[in-house]
């Protein structure tokens, strides 16, 4: 069988299988579920595997070369204003295209979805050009992060409490499967034609800044819109009796996601065609591959989103609600840790980040290490969220010390890790989070009888925060390893006598080149 | 070989491995074990066997290009070890070859001193297997502008090439780079390496020079290097 195909299929099912097994076991041991719901979950998981395979292949073929190419070409124009204007529009278009955002927008009460989406898109656009500016002017990422998170926490003082979790969630959600591969690749592209010694470190950090834009934008929006509390509609488990019902549920939703993803990708394809006409960067052969890549991305996202939205939302909600109302509430904490540890691999954008990290670091930060780090981060996020919902702890009590700690760490961690860590916050919180974890948290919240707006929302914010700390701690250990290695090398000082002397080999010694 | 002071100078070879990216760790582990100094890893892209597979995105695989220096009598051991661990004789598993050096700077040579003594003793004790110097292969190295490697390989394949590896690179021009806010902006290049038998070499080089030579848009600089030891390439 074809090597790459085999690799992609293996990657997809090993990502989705563990989390499916956990849920199935839980449905037998902890919370007996209606057969129909479980059947829908299994079909959803199968669609997830297929969709994920196509998506990662498509991202490799289309989104990454395109983002990288645009990044390179932008820098090559050496026109600052043009570069900034194009990055701004790129940010806006790609955010409007993000399907995750539409899911979130539909769930936020009181604000019309169009207003929310446009606000967020403006936020991303502004911060994307800011992030490009940062790479060009070589401003240290941690300083910008410190300033902007300072502003964010300052603004929260003036925003209604109910709005804060939604704002932080939108920061995580916006950076989903369409934006992440593109923005990540763009950063790599811009940094790649710089030839100074820090260029590698600056490849990351674009997603990090782009996640702040929406938070700030929504917080400011919150000052003008007064949401009226928990208006989130109670979720009804769809009634499913026969296998035909199962397929029907998927079939109804399928055209909807086809349309969403089509519009999203169409915007990007149009932009890409304009880019190609102006720059003539890609040759015939590459163009063919990029368009096939778009097709794969399209198929992958439609299948993935249908599977996860139809199959996973009811199960997450049901699981959460039953356990939240049961006397064994405490089991939610270990279960959350288990789910968190394994669910991160099912986020499509995570694979893109891990691969990019391995590539830029030339293999010194392997995909396996990244995966483990993110898994630990996600497990911590879920543990905190469950405890928070059960005890009703206000979100700011966790966000402020969490971010403060993460920001302090930036000054002690090798720079490349700061970029990767803050990027991974946005990357981890993708469609799996909004379609399985959010309903799970909402279910728990209903089961316990807590405040949906302040307790359940905010799980995305947690998922977006803990990896910042875990990946940076990983960076600390890595930096320590490098330091001891260089110390060891210093001990075996190289003999530099005759540094300019060249030893010549005579040709007949080395090879008999008879031509 | 001795230099003017009568000190024995080890003959060094440049050993290049091109293996699957996921297998790079296996090779570096062997390096550790064999005490190979100075190795560099760079990421390359294997070229597809057919155009259709390539367009469908399931043709080209990611490759690690690992370059190291090793003393000539250490090379057979190294090649054998890597071939054993990776099964280089299987088609597509990877290739390894050595290139002769024409010179090296003194301090690097000093580092090899300890292993020289050891290897020298071994070579006296018993007849050490030597890398065959009857070379049958050449490495065609082409540097072209970004984006031309796919078409380049199509032409090369028609002329008889069995495969190649593409490495992304940055060109450094004679005039110095364009500056943009203190950042030097440089041309992107692609380096295409093709290992070919001596008979096929001329044909391939002619074909690609005509289509992608220095006068074309691709601006290709094409040259070949003699290769003296090869592992893992079943070419007849």
Boltz contact constraints between the chains, C-beta under 6 A:
constraints:
  - contact:
      token1: [A, 2]
      token2: [B, 58]
      max_distance: 6.0
  - contact:
      token1: [A, 4]
      token2: [B, 58]
      max_distance: 6.0
  - contact:
      token1: [A, 5]
      token2: [B, 58]
      max_distance: 6.0
  - contact:
      token1: [A, 57]
      token2: [B, 57]
      max_distance: 6.0
  - contact:
      token1: [A, 61]
      token2: [B, 57]
      max_distance: 6.0
  - contact:
      token1: [A, 75]
      token2: [B, 185]
      max_distance: 6.0
  - contact:
      token1: [A, 76]
      token2: [B, 185]
      max_distance: 6.0
  - contact:
      token1: [A, 78]
      token2: [B, 180]
      max_distance: 6.0
  - contact:
      token1: [A, 136]
      token2: [B, 181]
      max_distance: 6.0
  - contact:
      token1: [A, 193]
      token2: [B, 185]
      max_distance: 6.0
  - contact:
      token1: [A, 193]
      token2: [B, 186]
      max_distance: 6.0
  - contact:
      token1: [A, 194]
      token2: [B, 183]
      max_distance: 6.0
  - contact:
      token1: [A, 195]
      token2: [B, 184]
      max_distance: 6.0
  - contact:
      token1: [A, 195]
      token2: [B, 186]
      max_distance: 6.0
  - contact:
      token1: [A, 283]
      token2: [B, 147]
      max_distance: 6.0
  - contact:
      token1: [A, 283]
      token2: [B, 151]
      max_distance: 6.0
  - contact:
      token1: [A, 285]
      token2: [B, 150]
      max_distance: 6.0
  - contact:
      token1: [A, 285]
      token2: [B, 151]
      max_distance: 6.0
  - contact:
      token1: [A, 288]
      token2: [B, 55]
      max_distance: 6.0
  - contact:
      token1: [A, 289]
      token2: [B, 55]
      max_distance: 6.0
  - contact:
      token1: [A, 292]
      token2: [B, 55]
      max_distance: 6.0
  - contact:
      token1: [A, 292]
      token2: [B, 57]
      max_distance: 6.0
  - contact:
      token1: [A, 362]
      token2: [B, 41]
      max_distance: 6.0
  - contact:
      token1: [A, 363]
      token2: [B, 24]
      max_distance: 6.0
  - contact:
      token1: [A, 494]
      token2: [B, 107]
      max_distance: 6.0
  - contact:
      token1: [A, 495]
      token2: [B, 107]
      max_distance: 6.0
  - contact:
      token1: [A, 495]
      token2: [B, 110]
      max_distance: 6.0
  - contact:
      token1: [A, 496]
      token2: [B, 107]
      max_distance: 6.0
  - contact:
      token1: [A, 498]
      token2: [B, 106]
      max_distance: 6.0
  - contact:
      token1: [A, 499]
      token2: [B, 107]
      max_distance: 6.0
  - contact:
      token1: [A, 501]
      token2: [B, 106]
      max_distance: 6.0
  - contact:
      token1: [A, 502]
      token2: [B, 103]
      max_distance: 6.0
  - contact:
      token1: [A, 502]
      token2: [B, 105]
      max_distance: 6.0
  - contact:
      token1: [A, 503]
      token2: [B, 104]
      max_distance: 6.0
  - contact:
      token1: [A, 503]
      token2: [B, 109]
      max_distance: 6.0
  - contact:
      token1: [A, 504]
      token2: [B, 103]
      max_distance: 6.0
  - contact:
      token1: [A, 505]
      token2: [B, 101]
      max_distance: 6.0
  - contact:
      token1: [A, 505]
      token2: [B, 102]
      max_distance: 6.0
  - contact:
      token1: [A, 509]
      token2: [B, 1]
      max_distance: 6.0
  - contact:
      token1: [A, 510]
      token2: [B, 100]
      max_distance: 6.0
  - contact:
      token1: [A, 511]
      token2: [B, 100]
      max_distance: 6.0
  - contact:
      token1: [A, 511]
      token2: [B, 226]
      max_distance: 6.0
  - contact:
      token1: [A, 511]
      token2: [B, 228]
      max_distance: 6.0
  - contact:
      token1: [A, 513]
      token2: [B, 226]
      max_distance: 6.0
